[in-house]
Amino acid sequence: MIDLRNISYFSKLSDDEIGVIKKYSVFEEFDAGDVIYYEDEKPVYLFVLIKGSVDLYKTNLKGKQFYIYHINAVDLLGEVAAFSDITYLVTAECATKCTVLKIDYSKTGKFFCDNPYLCRELVKSLYERILSLVNAVDDSSLKTKERVAKYIIQESASFKDKTYTEISKKLNMTPETLSRVLNEFKKRAYIEIDDHHEITFIDEEKLKNLGS
């Protein structure tokens, strides 16, 4: 059993306050690919991602998914919808095996709003969401090559640990498009990629200045 006091959001709460959360919450395990909640669903729970990572995305009317951003534990999920009394704005899908604390918001909403410490933590979380959305909007305005260049510069250390399908999903493009752009970067001698998908930069400045 996970001790709630070991979760950063609750570490400064009193025993009585911890008791309130325990009374109205439950831990749930999810496998990679499981959906924690879908966009447009009415929120019932406030979620705390305890272990693992989650991808958030939107789906258009044609069923095409648009990746928004990635969340790693420990972090809140669904807090915007819960505290704004609106439906979920995005779908939350587990990128890895996850452990999630599901807190019944209908029973604890007033408790969260009345607690100054929890309010501050929620405001911090909402601020981080805004920054993530701003970054997502900025990235969506980039052309395909610029998006790939920005990604491999920022994520070069972990690039080899991901498949082209995983990466292309985050870049909102097909694996074929990603492969074609990477091959062009290799032909132009911007990068090298070995058999283990490890990237070596040959001319990082040209990658940074694409589109300028």
C-alpha positions in Angstrom: 0.0 0.0 0.0 1.3 3.4 -0.9 1.5 5.9 1.9 -0.3 9.1 0.8 2.1 11.2 2.9 4.9 10.0 0.5 3.1 11.7 -2.4 4.4 15.2 -2.8 1.0 16.9 -3.1 -0.1 15.5 0.3 3.2 15.6 2.2 2.3 18.6 4.3 -1.3 17.6 5.2 -2.3 16.7 8.7 -3.4 13.2 9.7 -7.1 14.3 9.6 -6.6 15.8 6.1 -4.9 12.6 4.9 -7.9 10.7 6.3 -10.3 12.7 4.2 -8.4 11.8 1.0 -8.1 8.1 2.0 -11.8 7.9 2.7 -12.8 9.0 -0.8 -10.0 7.6 -3.0 -8.7 4.4 -4.4 -5.5 3.3 -6.2 -5.9 1.7 -9.7 -3.3 0.1 -12.0 -3.3 0.7 -15.7 -1.4 -1.0 -18.5 0.3 0.9 -21.4 -2.3 1.9 -23.9 -5.2 2.0 -21.4 -7.2 5.2 -21.3 -7.7 6.8 -17.9 -10.4 9.2 -19.3 -11.7 10.3 -22.6 -12.2 13.9 -23.8 -15.8 15.1 -23.5 -16.5 12.8 -20.5 -17.9 14.5 -17.4 -15.3 14.4 -14.7 -16.0 12.2 -11.6 -12.4 11.9 -10.3 -9.4 14.0 -9.7 -6.4 11.8 -10.6 -2.9 11.8 -9.2 -0.4 9.9 -11.4 1.8 8.1 -8.9 3.9 6.0 -11.3 4.4 5.9 -15.0 3.7 8.4 -17.8 0.6 9.5 -19.7 0.0 11.1 -23.2 -2.7 13.6 -23.6 -4.3 14.1 -27.0 -7.4 15.4 -28.8 -9.4 13.8 -31.5 -10.9 15.7 -34.4 -14.3 14.9 -36.1 -12.5 12.6 -38.6 -11.0 10.5 -35.8 -7.5 11.8 -36.2 -5.6 12.1 -32.9 -3.5 15.2 -32.2 -0.8 14.8 -29.5 -0.8 17.6 -26.9 1.7 16.8 -24.3 3.3 14.2 -22.0 2.9 13.9 -18.2 5.3 12.0 -15.9 4.7 11.0 -12.3 4.1 12.5 -9.9 1.5 14.9 -11.3 -2.2 15.7 -11.4 -4.6 14.6 -14.1 -8.0 16.0 -15.0 -7.8 18.8 -12.5 -8.7 21.5 -15.1 -12.1 19.8 -15.9 -12.8 18.9 -12.3 -12.3 22.4 -10.9 -13.9 24.2 -13.8 -16.9 21.9 -13.8 -16.5 21.1 -17.5 -16.0 17.9 -19.5 -12.4 16.6 -20.0 -10.7 18.6 -22.7 -8.4 15.8 -23.8 -8.0 12.1 -23.6 -5.4 10.7 -21.2 -3.8 7.5 -22.4 -1.1 5.6 -20.5 2.3 5.6 -22.3 3.6 3.1 -19.8 2.2 1.0 -17.0 0.7 3.4 -14.5 -0.4 3.6 -10.9 -3.1 6.3 -10.4 -4.9 7.6 -7.3 -8.5 8.3 -8.1 -10.1 10.8 -5.8 -13.9 11.3 -5.8 -14.1 15.0 -6.6 -17.8 15.2 -5.8 -16.9 14.3 -2.2 -13.7 16.2 -1.8 -14.0 19.3 -4.1 -14.8 21.7 -1.2 -12.0 20.1 0.9 -9.5 20.9 -1.8 -10.8 24.4 -2.4 -10.8 25.2 1.4 -7.2 24.0 2.0 -4.7 26.8 1.2 -1.8 24.4 0.7 -3.7 22.2 -1.8 -5.0 25.3 -3.6 -1.4 26.5 -4.1 -0.5 23.1 -5.5 -3.4 23.2 -7.8 -2.6 26.6 -9.1 1.0 25.5 -9.7 -0.3 22.5 -11.7 -2.7 24.7 -13.7 0.2 27.1 -14.5 2.3 24.1 -15.8 -0.6 23.0 -17.9 -0.8 26.5 -19.5 2.9 26.4 -20.3 2.5 23.0 -21.9 -0.4 24.2 -24.0 1.6 27.2 -25.1 4.5 25.0 -26.1 2.1 22.7 -28.0 0.6 25.7 -29.9 4.1 26.9 -30.7 5.1 23.5 -32.0 2.0 23.2 -34.1 3.0 26.4 -36.0 6.3 24.8 -37.0 6.8 23.2 -40.4 7.5 19.4 -40.4 11.3 19.6 -40.7 11.4 22.3 -38.0 9.4 20.1 -35.6 11.6 17.1 -36.2 14.7 19.2 -35.7 13.5 20.7 -32.5 12.5 17.2 -31.1 15.8 15.5 -31.9 17.8 18.4 -30.4 15.7 18.4 -27.2 15.3 14.6 -26.9 18.6 13.3 -28.4 19.5 11.4 -25.2 16.3 9.4 -25.2 15.8 9.1 -29.0 17.3 5.7 -29.3 14.8 4.3 -26.6 11.8 5.2 -28.7 10.3 3.7 -31.9 9.6 5.9 -34.9 5.9 5.2 -34.3 6.1 6.7 -30.7 8.1 9.7 -31.9 5.9 10.4 -34.9 2.8 10.3 -32.6 4.2 13.1 -30.5 5.1 15.1 -33.6 1.6 14.6 -35.1 3.0 13.1 -38.3 3.2 9.6 -39.8 6.3 7.3 -39.2 7.0 7.5 -42.9 7.2 11.3 -42.8 9.5 11.2 -39.8 11.8 8.6 -41.5 11.9 10.7 -44.7 12.9 13.9 -42.8 15.5 12.1 -40.8 17.0 10.6 -44.0 17.1 14.1 -45.5 18.9 15.4 -42.4 21.5 12.6 -42.9 21.9 13.3 -46.6 22.5 17.0 -45.8 25.1 15.9 -43.1 23.2 17.5 -40.2 23.2 14.2 -38.2 24.2 10.6 -38.2 22.1 7.8 -36.8 23.6 4.4 -36.1 22.0 1.0 -36.1 20.9 1.5 -32.5 19.1 4.8 -33.4 21.6 6.8 -31.5 22.0 10.4 -32.9 25.3 12.2 -33.4 25.1 15.8 -34.4 27.3 16.9 -37.3 25.9 20.4 -37.8 23.5 21.2 -35.0 23.5 24.9 -35.8 21.8 24.3 -39.2 19.2 22.2 -37.5 18.5 25.0 -35.0 18.2 27.6 -37.8 15.8 25.7 -40.0 13.1 28.0 -41.1 14.9 31.1 -40.1 
